[in-house]
């Protein structure tokens, strides 16, 4: 990982990227260059059988342990322990993760436990507390959505065992060594899932460029990715089988993930993270909160000016484009539309509790405007 070994909590502009990015329908051929003695192949159950078979054919490994995770819930330590049990005390030298953000984060957590088994929850909560993790293990990601940016993120989100909120674990060793962007893995993706993931990527680009971290190196990435996400997201709706459009969306989502990783994101993400306990997908949650968060932060003249400049560069209103994508995907328009689903999940959606956890979320510290608990609570309805 080279310079990525440098641990810094200071917002010094830097450009941190993965080692190798392969793209296009032939990108799986790169797997043949990743010879290994023992490979862990971690996938979701929705992976098409023919693509699963092609991955296994391309892997030049002496042994392949394949495990699939059911559902789309956020990873927790129970899921990590289940995979560790499947390994039966062996350590792979290559982990290939195929899936959306939850699968890619789960693979990171497995890497963490393999390299740092004695870590306690207090250790994990401290950013960059982990020792080097990749002495003998390489990581390869094959994303199946165009949105999470998990393949290029230094963080992994895990459901906290002490509370139903998410906890971010941060180390640059979580950035995948090899990333394969193959549009075939997104063919047949349900429209709500695709559009929610695009909204997620849009939120990364917008919150990243508006964050309190001034990062000129990331501004161009944010503008380029946002313009493509907004334009090509609508174009994809006219032909959901166009692999050229899908691939460009994958590139744009990857770039937006880089912006998020360099600049942080704000309270839209902090608020959205709290809805995971109710089974609400992250992209849909971001789509609900982003317009209101932009309105809140836009009360600051400097933020309003930056947002106006960003929209002039990309050529559309961010709020209007998110609204169009939500409608096309049948996604919730407001938090009020989500509230019945949240209340039916078995947990009480108490605004004060959700605001408290959002305030403690690491993303809140990157918001361009200071925020307190009462302001965060106001984003949730009182029923």
C-alpha positions as CSV (number, residue, x, y, z in Angstrom):
1,X,0.0,0.0,0.0
2,X,3.0,2.3,0.1
3,X,2.2,5.8,1.4
4,X,-1.2,4.5,2.7
5,X,0.7,3.2,5.7
6,X,1.0,6.8,6.9
7,X,-1.5,7.4,9.7
8,X,-2.8,11.0,10.0
9,X,-5.9,12.5,11.5
10,X,-5.1,15.9,10.0
11,X,-7.0,17.1,6.9
12,X,-3.9,17.4,4.7
13,X,-4.7,17.1,1.0
14,X,-3.5,13.8,-0.3
15,X,-4.6,11.4,-3.1
16,X,-5.0,7.9,-1.7
17,X,-6.1,5.2,-4.2
18,X,-6.2,1.5,-4.5
19,X,-3.3,-0.3,-6.1
20,X,-4.9,-1.7,-9.2
21,X,-8.2,-0.9,-10.9
22,X,-9.4,-3.1,-13.8
23,X,-12.6,-2.2,-15.7
24,X,-14.9,-3.7,-18.4
25,X,-16.4,-7.0,-19.3
26,X,-13.0,-8.7,-19.5
27,X,-11.8,-7.4,-16.1
28,X,-12.2,-10.8,-14.5
29,X,-9.1,-12.0,-16.4
30,X,-7.1,-10.0,-13.8
31,X,-7.9,-12.7,-11.3
32,X,-5.5,-15.0,-13.2
33,X,-2.7,-12.8,-12.0
34,X,-3.6,-13.2,-8.4
35,X,-2.2,-16.7,-7.7
36,X,-2.8,-17.8,-4.2
37,X,-2.4,-20.9,-2.0
38,X,-5.8,-20.4,-0.2
39,X,-8.6,-18.0,-1.4
40,X,-11.6,-17.0,0.5
41,X,-14.5,-16.1,-1.9
42,X,-17.1,-14.1,-0.1
43,X,-20.3,-13.3,-2.1
44,X,-24.0,-12.6,-1.7
45,X,-26.6,-15.2,-2.6
46,X,-27.9,-13.2,-5.5
47,X,-24.7,-13.6,-7.6
48,X,-25.6,-15.2,-10.9
49,X,-24.4,-18.8,-11.1
50,X,-22.5,-18.3,-14.4
51,X,-20.6,-15.3,-13.0
52,X,-19.8,-17.3,-9.9
53,X,-18.5,-20.1,-12.0
54,X,-16.4,-17.7,-14.1
55,X,-14.8,-16.2,-11.0
56,X,-13.8,-19.6,-9.7
57,X,-12.5,-20.6,-13.1
58,X,-10.2,-17.5,-13.2
59,X,-8.9,-18.0,-9.7
60,X,-5.6,-19.8,-9.8
61,X,-5.7,-21.0,-6.2
62,X,-4.6,-24.3,-4.6
63,X,-7.9,-24.2,-2.6
64,X,-11.0,-22.0,-2.7
65,X,-13.3,-21.7,0.3
66,X,-16.5,-20.2,-0.9
67,X,-19.1,-18.7,1.5
68,X,-22.2,-16.7,0.7
69,X,-24.1,-14.3,3.0
70,X,-27.8,-14.2,2.9
71,X,-29.8,-10.9,3.1
72,X,-28.6,-7.3,2.7
73,X,-28.3,-6.3,6.4
74,X,-25.4,-4.4,7.6
75,X,-22.5,-6.6,8.8
76,X,-22.2,-7.4,12.5
77,X,-19.7,-9.4,14.5
78,X,-21.9,-12.5,14.4
79,X,-21.5,-12.6,10.6
80,X,-17.7,-12.2,11.0
81,X,-17.6,-15.1,13.5
82,X,-19.6,-17.3,11.2
83,X,-17.0,-16.8,8.5
84,X,-14.1,-17.3,10.9
85,X,-15.8,-20.6,11.9
86,X,-15.9,-21.7,8.2
87,X,-12.2,-21.0,7.9
88,X,-11.5,-23.5,10.8
89,X,-8.3,-21.9,11.9
90,X,-6.8,-21.5,8.4
91,X,-5.8,-18.1,7.0
92,X,-6.3,-17.3,3.3
93,X,-3.7,-15.3,1.5
94,X,-6.4,-13.8,-0.8
95,X,-9.9,-12.6,0.0
96,X,-12.2,-11.9,-3.0
97,X,-15.4,-10.1,-2.0
98,X,-18.3,-9.9,-4.5
99,X,-21.2,-7.8,-3.6
100,X,-22.5,-4.4,-2.4
101,X,-21.2,-2.3,0.4
102,X,-22.2,-4.7,3.2
103,X,-20.4,-7.6,1.6
104,X,-17.2,-5.5,0.9
105,X,-17.3,-4.2,4.5
106,X,-17.8,-7.7,5.9
107,X,-14.7,-8.9,4.1
108,X,-12.7,-6.0,5.6
109,X,-13.9,-7.1,9.1
110,X,-12.8,-10.7,8.4
111,X,-9.3,-9.3,7.4
112,X,-9.2,-7.4,10.7
113,X,-10.1,-10.4,12.8
114,X,-7.6,-12.6,11.0
115,X,-4.7,-10.1,11.4
116,X,-5.7,-8.6,14.9
117,X,-7.8,-11.3,16.7
118,X,-7.1,-9.9,20.2
119,X,-8.6,-6.5,19.4
120,X,-11.3,-5.3,21.8
121,X,-14.2,-3.0,20.9
122,X,-12.4,-0.1,22.6
123,X,-9.4,-0.6,20.4
124,X,-11.5,-0.8,17.2
125,X,-13.3,2.5,18.0
126,X,-10.1,4.5,17.7
127,X,-9.3,5.6,14.1
128,X,-6.1,4.1,12.8
129,X,-5.6,2.0,15.9
130,X,-5.1,-1.2,14.0
131,X,-1.6,-2.5,13.2
132,X,-0.7,-3.3,9.6
133,X,-3.2,-5.9,8.4
134,X,-1.9,-7.1,5.1
135,X,1.4,-8.9,5.8
136,X,0.2,-12.0,3.9
137,X,-3.3,-11.3,2.8
138,X,-4.4,-9.4,-0.3
139,X,-7.9,-8.1,-0.9
140,X,-9.9,-8.0,-4.2
141,X,-13.3,-6.4,-4.6
142,X,-15.9,-7.0,-7.3
143,X,-18.7,-4.5,-6.6
144,X,-22.2,-5.4,-7.6
145,X,-23.7,-1.9,-7.1
146,X,-22.7,1.5,-8.4
147,X,-22.8,3.5,-5.2
148,X,-21.2,2.3,-2.0
149,X,-17.6,3.1,-2.8
150,X,-16.6,0.6,-0.1
151,X,-13.8,-0.8,-2.3
152,X,-11.9,2.6,-2.0
153,X,-12.9,3.4,1.5
154,X,-10.6,3.3,4.6
155,X,-13.5,2.5,6.8
156,X,-15.8,-0.5,7.5
157,X,-19.2,-0.1,9.1
158,X,-20.4,-2.7,11.6
159,X,-23.5,-2.8,13.8
160,X,-22.4,-2.0,17.3
161,X,-23.1,-4.9,19.7
162,X,-23.8,-2.5,22.6
163,X,-26.4,-0.5,20.7
164,X,-28.3,-0.8,17.4
165,X,-26.2,2.0,15.8
166,X,-23.3,1.6,13.3
167,X,-19.7,1.9,14.3
168,X,-16.9,2.9,11.8
169,X,-13.6,1.1,12.0
170,X,-10.9,3.0,10.2
171,X,-7.6,1.9,8.7
172,X,-6.1,2.5,5.3
173,X,-5.4,-1.2,5.0
174,X,-9.2,-1.6,4.3
175,X,-8.7,-0.1,0.8
176,X,-8.8,-3.0,-1.5
177,X,-5.6,-3.9,-3.4
178,X,-7.4,-4.9,-6.6
179,X,-10.8,-3.6,-7.8
180,X,-12.7,-5.1,-10.8
181,X,-15.4,-3.0,-12.2
182,X,-17.4,-5.4,-14.5
183,X,-20.7,-4.1,-15.7
184,X,-22.1,-7.6,-16.1
185,X,-22.4,-7.9,-12.4
186,X,-25.0,-5.1,-12.4
187,X,-27.2,-6.5,-15.2
188,X,-30.6,-7.4,-13.9
189,X,-30.1,-5.4,-10.7
190,X,-33.6,-4.3,-9.4
191,X,-34.3,-0.7,-10.3
192,X,-34.8,0.5,-6.7
193,X,-31.5,-1.0,-5.7
194,X,-29.6,0.6,-8.6
195,X,-31.1,4.0,-8.1
196,X,-30.6,3.9,-4.3
197,X,-27.0,3.1,-4.9
198,X,-26.6,6.0,-7.3
199,X,-28.2,8.4,-4.8
200,X,-25.7,7.0,-2.2
201,X,-22.8,7.9,-4.6
202,X,-24.3,11.3,-5.3
203,X,-24.4,11.9,-1.5
204,X,-20.7,10.9,-1.2
205,X,-19.7,13.5,-3.9
206,X,-21.9,16.3,-2.5
207,X,-21.2,15.9,1.2
208,X,-17.5,15.3,0.4
209,X,-17.0,18.5,-1.5
210,X,-19.1,20.5,1.0
211,X,-17.4,19.1,4.1
212,X,-15.2,21.1,6.4
213,X,-12.1,19.5,4.9
214,X,-10.7,21.8,2.2
215,X,-9.3,19.4,-0.4
216,X,-8.6,20.9,-3.8
217,X,-7.3,17.5,-5.1
218,X,-10.8,16.0,-4.5
219,X,-12.9,18.8,-5.9
220,X,-12.4,17.8,-9.5
221,X,-13.2,14.2,-8.7
222,X,-16.4,15.3,-7.0
223,X,-17.5,17.5,-9.9
224,X,-16.7,14.8,-12.5
225,X,-18.4,12.0,-10.6
226,X,-21.5,14.0,-9.7
227,X,-22.1,15.2,-13.3
228,X,-21.8,11.6,-14.5
229,X,-24.0,10.2,-11.8
230,X,-26.7,12.7,-12.4
231,X,-26.7,12.4,-16.2
232,X,-26.1,8.7,-16.6
233,X,-28.4,7.8,-13.8
234,X,-31.3,9.1,-15.9
235,X,-29.8,7.6,-19.1
236,X,-29.7,4.1,-17.5
237,X,-33.5,4.3,-17.0
238,X,-34.0,4.3,-20.8
239,X,-31.8,1.2,-21.2
240,X,-31.0,-0.8,-18.1
241,X,-29.0,-3.3,-20.2
242,X,-26.5,-0.8,-21.6
243,X,-23.2,-2.1,-20.2
244,X,-21.4,1.1,-21.4
245,X,-23.6,3.3,-19.3
246,X,-23.3,0.9,-16.3
247,X,-19.5,0.9,-16.5
248,X,-19.4,4.8,-16.6
249,X,-21.7,4.8,-13.5
250,X,-19.3,2.4,-11.8
251,X,-16.4,4.7,-12.6
252,X,-18.4,7.7,-11.2
253,X,-19.3,5.8,-8.0
254,X,-15.7,4.8,-7.5
255,X,-14.6,8.4,-7.9
256,X,-17.3,9.6,-5.5
257,X,-16.1,7.0,-3.0
258,X,-12.6,8.5,-3.3
259,X,-14.0,11.9,-2.5
260,X,-15.8,10.5,0.6
261,X,-12.6,8.8,1.7
262,X,-10.5,12.0,1.4
263,X,-12.9,14.6,2.7
264,X,-15.4,12.8,4.9
265,X,-19.2,13.2,4.7
266,X,-21.6,15.0,6.9
267,X,-24.8,14.7,8.9
268,X,-26.8,13.2,6.0
269,X,-24.7,10.1,6.5
270,X,-24.9,10.3,10.3
271,X,-28.7,10.5,10.1
272,X,-28.9,7.7,7.5
273,X,-26.7,5.4,9.5
274,X,-29.3,5.4,12.3
275,X,-32.0,3.9,10.0
276,X,-30.0,0.7,9.5
277,X,-31.4,-0.6,12.8
278,X,-34.9,-0.5,11.2
279,X,-33.9,-2.3,8.0
280,X,-33.8,0.8,5.9
281,X,-31.3,0.7,3.1
282,X,-28.5,3.2,3.2
283,X,-29.0,4.7,-0.2
284,X,-32.7,5.2,0.3
285,X,-32.0,6.8,3.7
286,X,-29.5,9.2,2.2
287,X,-32.1,10.1,-0.5
288,X,-34.6,11.1,2.2
289,X,-32.2,13.2,4.2
290,X,-30.0,14.8,1.6
291,X,-32.5,17.6,0.5
292,X,-33.2,18.6,4.1
293,X,-29.5,18.5,5.1
294,X,-28.6,20.7,2.1
295,X,-31.3,23.1,3.2
296,X,-30.0,23.1,6.8
297,X,-26.4,23.6,5.8
298,X,-27.3,26.1,3.1
299,X,-28.3,28.6,5.8
300,X,-24.5,29.3,6.0
301,X,-23.8,31.7,3.2
302,X,-20.4,30.1,2.5
303,X,-22.0,26.6,2.1
304,X,-24.8,28.0,0.0
305,X,-22.2,29.6,-2.3
306,X,-20.2,26.4,-2.6
307,X,-23.4,24.4,-3.4
308,X,-24.4,27.0,-6.0
309,X,-20.9,26.7,-7.6
310,X,-21.1,22.9,-7.6
311,X,-24.5,22.8,-9.3
312,X,-23.3,25.3,-11.9
313,X,-20.4,23.0,-12.7
314,X,-22.5,19.8,-13.0
315,X,-25.5,21.5,-14.8
316,X,-28.4,20.4,-12.6
317,X,-30.1,20.9,-9.3
318,X,-29.0,18.2,-6.9
319,X,-32.2,18.2,-5.0
320,X,-34.3,17.9,-8.2
321,X,-32.1,15.1,-9.6
322,X,-32.4,13.1,-6.3
323,X,-36.2,13.6,-6.4
324,X,-36.3,12.3,-10.0
325,X,-34.3,9.2,-9.1
326,X,-36.4,8.5,-6.0
327,X,-39.6,8.7,-8.0
328,X,-38.2,6.4,-10.8
329,X,-37.1,3.8,-8.2
330,X,-40.3,4.0,-6.0
331,X,-38.1,5.1,-3.1
332,X,-39.3,7.0,-0.1
333,X,-39.6,10.8,-0.6
334,X,-39.5,11.8,3.1
335,X,-38.7,10.4,6.5
336,X,-42.5,10.5,7.1
337,X,-42.9,7.9,4.4
338,X,-40.4,5.6,6.1
339,X,-41.8,6.0,9.6
340,X,-44.4,3.2,9.3
341,X,-41.7,0.8,8.1
342,X,-39.5,1.9,11.0
343,X,-42.2,1.5,13.6
344,X,-43.1,-1.9,12.3
345,X,-39.6,-3.2,12.6
346,X,-39.9,-3.8,16.4
347,X,-37.7,-1.0,17.7
348,X,-39.0,2.4,18.9
349,X,-37.8,5.2,16.6
350,X,-37.2,7.7,19.3
351,X,-35.9,11.0,17.9
352,X,-33.7,11.8,20.9
353,X,-32.1,8.4,20.8
354,X,-31.5,8.6,17.1
355,X,-30.1,12.2,17.4
356,X,-27.8,11.1,20.2
357,X,-26.3,8.3,18.1
358,X,-26.1,10.6,15.0
359,X,-24.2,13.2,17.1
360,X,-21.7,10.5,18.1
361,X,-21.3,9.3,14.5
362,X,-17.8,10.1,13.1
363,X,-19.4,11.7,10.0
364,X,-20.9,14.5,12.0
365,X,-17.5,16.0,12.7
366,X,-17.0,16.6,8.9
367,X,-20.3,18.5,8.5
368,X,-19.6,22.0,7.2
369,X,-21.8,23.6,9.9
370,X,-21.8,22.9,13.7
371,X,-24.7,20.9,14.8
372,X,-26.2,19.9,18.2
373,X,-28.6,17.2,19.3
374,X,-31.8,19.2,19.1
375,X,-31.0,20.1,15.5
376,X,-30.4,16.5,14.6
377,X,-33.6,15.4,16.4
378,X,-35.6,17.8,14.3
379,X,-34.8,15.7,11.2
380,X,-37.0,12.9,12.7
381,X,-40.8,13.2,13.1
382,X,-42.6,13.1,16.4
383,X,-45.6,10.8,16.1
